[in-house]
Structure formats: C-alpha cells, structure tokens
C-alpha cells in the first residue's frame, strides 16, 4: 500500500498582530528598565541593554522580514536585566511570554495522511479520521466538519489537485 501524505500550508492571519503585541512588550520593558535605571542610578550596562531592546523593537516594527534570533536575544537580555534588578519572576515571565509569542506567530501546516490529520500550529493538534464527518477542499478553502458539530475552515496556500484530494479524503472517511 502506497503512503499518501498531503502537507498543506496555512497562512497565520494573526501573525502581524502577534508581532505588534510582542514588540510593544519589548518597548514597555525597555521603558520600565530606563525608569528603573534613573531611579536607582544603576550601572552603565543596563542603559546599553535598554537601548538595545528599544532598537530591536523599532527594527521589528519597520522591517518586513523579521529576524527571529534577534528577537529571542532581546528577550534573553530583558530576562537578564530583570534578574539583575532582583526581579527574577518578572524576568522569567517575560522570557516565557516572548518565547510563546515567537512560537505562535509562525504559519501553520496541516499534514493529512491515511492515519490522521495533524494541525501544526504553535501547539500541535491531532485528529483521527473517525472524528471527522465530512471534509472538502474547494477554491483554496479546506472545510472540515467534525462529528461533534465543530467546523474548521482554513485557507490553504498550496496548489493541489482538488478532485484528487477530495477523493483521497472521501476514501479515508469511508474506511474509518
């Protein structure tokens, strides 16, 4: 039996909003660090860290192509800065929030094979064919009707043969 697998690309429509929120979080942290510096007369490295974080946030607002490693580095700098100010909890919370942001802003993938469907988002979800009542792909939109009355509609970026794909899905539904 030949293994058939479709890998469908799905554009994350909330990605831009997520990055705006993440960069706003960078800016707020940098400004709070600067205010803390002014009140406590901290060391010079904290000024440099806060300015670096501001530059990264502004760069990410302006740049069309984001540099993930730069964003992650800025998140680590925020964490270290808060820890140096003896606010370890805030530093760790910021690191977790910014790490999650980076993960959920990515585009999605839907992997469909004979065994199941896997929606690869920031947090993967697996669906069995037995959970699905009907599935159809038409004009770039994939509609999945679950037996529990949930409906999932996704705009697919790939060019795939609609007839062949729909026949494959119908065959899998009949076998389950």
C-alpha positions as CSV (number, residue, x, y, z in Angstrom):
1,X,0.0,0.0,0.0
2,X,1.4,3.3,-1.0
3,X,1.7,6.0,1.6
4,X,-0.1,9.2,0.6
5,X,0.6,12.4,2.6
6,X,-0.6,16.0,1.9
7,X,1.3,18.8,3.6
8,X,-0.8,22.0,3.3
9,X,0.5,25.4,4.2
10,X,-1.8,27.8,6.1
11,X,-1.1,31.5,6.5
12,X,-1.3,32.7,10.1
13,X,-3.6,35.6,9.7
14,X,-2.9,36.8,13.3
15,X,0.9,36.9,12.9
16,X,1.1,40.6,12.3
17,X,-1.0,41.4,15.4
18,X,1.0,39.0,17.5
19,X,4.3,40.6,16.4
20,X,2.9,44.1,17.2
21,X,2.0,43.0,20.7
22,X,5.4,41.3,21.2
23,X,7.3,44.4,20.0
24,X,5.1,46.6,22.2
25,X,6.0,44.3,25.1
26,X,9.7,44.8,24.3
27,X,9.2,48.6,24.2
28,X,7.3,48.7,27.5
29,X,10.0,46.6,29.2
30,X,12.8,48.8,27.8
31,X,11.0,51.9,29.1
32,X,10.4,50.4,32.5
33,X,14.1,49.4,32.7
34,X,15.1,53.0,31.8
35,X,12.8,54.4,34.5
36,X,14.3,51.9,37.0
37,X,17.8,53.0,35.9
38,X,17.0,56.7,36.5
39,X,15.6,56.0,40.0
40,X,18.4,53.7,41.2
41,X,21.5,55.1,39.4
42,X,22.3,51.6,38.0
43,X,25.4,50.5,36.1
44,X,26.0,51.6,32.6
45,X,25.4,48.1,31.1
46,X,21.7,48.5,31.9
47,X,21.5,51.6,29.7
48,X,23.0,49.7,26.9
49,X,20.6,46.8,27.4
50,X,17.6,49.0,27.4
51,X,18.7,50.9,24.3
52,X,19.4,47.6,22.6
53,X,15.9,46.3,23.4
54,X,14.4,49.6,22.0
55,X,16.4,49.3,18.8
56,X,15.3,45.7,18.3
57,X,11.7,46.6,18.8
58,X,11.8,49.5,16.4
59,X,13.6,47.4,13.9
60,X,10.9,44.7,14.1
61,X,8.2,47.3,13.6
62,X,9.9,48.7,10.5
63,X,11.5,45.6,8.9
64,X,9.4,43.5,6.6
65,X,11.5,40.4,7.2
66,X,11.8,39.7,10.9
67,X,15.0,38.3,12.4
68,X,13.9,35.6,14.9
69,X,17.3,35.3,16.6
70,X,17.5,39.0,17.2
71,X,14.0,39.0,18.9
72,X,15.0,36.0,21.0
73,X,18.3,37.6,22.0
74,X,16.4,40.8,23.1
75,X,14.0,38.6,25.2
76,X,17.0,37.0,26.9
77,X,18.5,40.5,27.5
78,X,15.2,41.5,29.1
79,X,15.2,38.4,31.3
80,X,18.8,39.0,32.5
81,X,18.2,42.7,33.1
82,X,15.2,41.9,35.4
83,X,17.1,39.3,37.2
84,X,20.0,41.8,37.8
85,X,17.4,44.1,39.3
86,X,16.4,41.3,41.7
87,X,13.0,40.8,39.8
88,X,13.6,37.2,38.8
89,X,9.9,36.4,38.5
90,X,9.3,39.3,36.1
91,X,12.3,38.3,34.0
92,X,11.2,34.7,33.7
93,X,7.6,35.6,32.9
94,X,8.8,38.0,30.1
95,X,11.1,35.3,28.7
96,X,8.2,32.8,28.7
97,X,5.8,35.3,27.1
98,X,8.2,36.3,24.4
99,X,9.1,32.7,23.7
100,X,5.5,31.7,23.3
101,X,4.9,34.7,21.0
102,X,7.7,33.6,18.7
103,X,6.2,30.2,18.5
104,X,2.5,31.1,17.9
105,X,3.3,33.8,15.2
106,X,4.6,31.1,12.7
107,X,2.5,29.9,9.8
108,X,0.6,26.7,10.2
109,X,0.8,23.3,8.4
110,X,-1.8,20.6,8.1
111,X,-0.5,17.2,7.4
112,X,-3.0,14.7,6.1
113,X,-2.3,11.1,5.7
114,X,-4.0,7.7,5.9
115,X,-3.9,7.6,9.7
116,X,-4.8,11.1,10.8
117,X,-4.7,14.8,10.3
118,X,-2.1,16.9,12.2
119,X,-2.6,20.6,12.5
120,X,0.9,22.0,13.3
121,X,0.4,25.3,15.0
122,X,2.3,26.7,18.0
123,X,0.7,23.7,19.8
124,X,0.0,20.7,17.6
125,X,-3.4,19.1,17.4
126,X,-4.1,15.6,16.1
127,X,-7.4,14.5,14.6
128,X,-8.4,10.9,13.7
129,X,-10.4,10.2,10.6
130,X,-13.1,8.7,12.9
131,X,-13.6,12.2,14.4
132,X,-14.5,13.7,11.0
133,X,-17.9,13.6,9.4
134,X,-17.0,15.4,6.2
135,X,-14.0,17.1,4.6
136,X,-13.9,19.1,1.4
137,X,-11.4,21.3,-0.4
138,X,-12.7,23.8,-2.9
139,X,-11.3,27.0,-4.3
140,X,-8.4,27.2,-1.8
141,X,-10.6,26.7,1.3
142,X,-10.5,23.4,3.3
143,X,-13.6,22.7,5.3
144,X,-13.5,20.0,8.0
145,X,-16.9,19.1,9.6
146,X,-16.3,17.1,12.8
147,X,-18.8,14.7,14.3
148,X,-19.1,16.8,17.4
149,X,-20.5,19.7,15.3
150,X,-17.3,21.7,15.2
151,X,-16.4,23.2,11.9
152,X,-12.9,24.2,10.8
153,X,-12.3,26.3,7.7
154,X,-8.7,27.0,6.6
155,X,-7.4,29.0,3.7
156,X,-4.7,26.8,2.0
157,X,-1.7,28.4,0.3
158,X,-0.7,25.3,-1.7
159,X,-1.8,24.4,-5.2
160,X,-3.2,20.9,-5.0
161,X,-5.5,18.9,-7.2
162,X,-8.9,19.4,-5.7
163,X,-10.5,16.4,-7.2
164,X,-7.7,14.0,-6.3
165,X,-7.5,15.4,-2.7
166,X,-11.3,15.2,-2.2
167,X,-11.3,11.6,-3.4
168,X,-8.5,10.7,-1.0
169,X,-10.4,12.3,1.9
170,X,-13.6,10.6,0.9
171,X,-11.8,7.2,0.7
172,X,-10.3,7.7,4.2
173,X,-13.7,8.7,5.6
174,X,-15.3,5.6,4.1
175,X,-12.6,3.4,5.6
176,X,-12.9,4.8,9.1
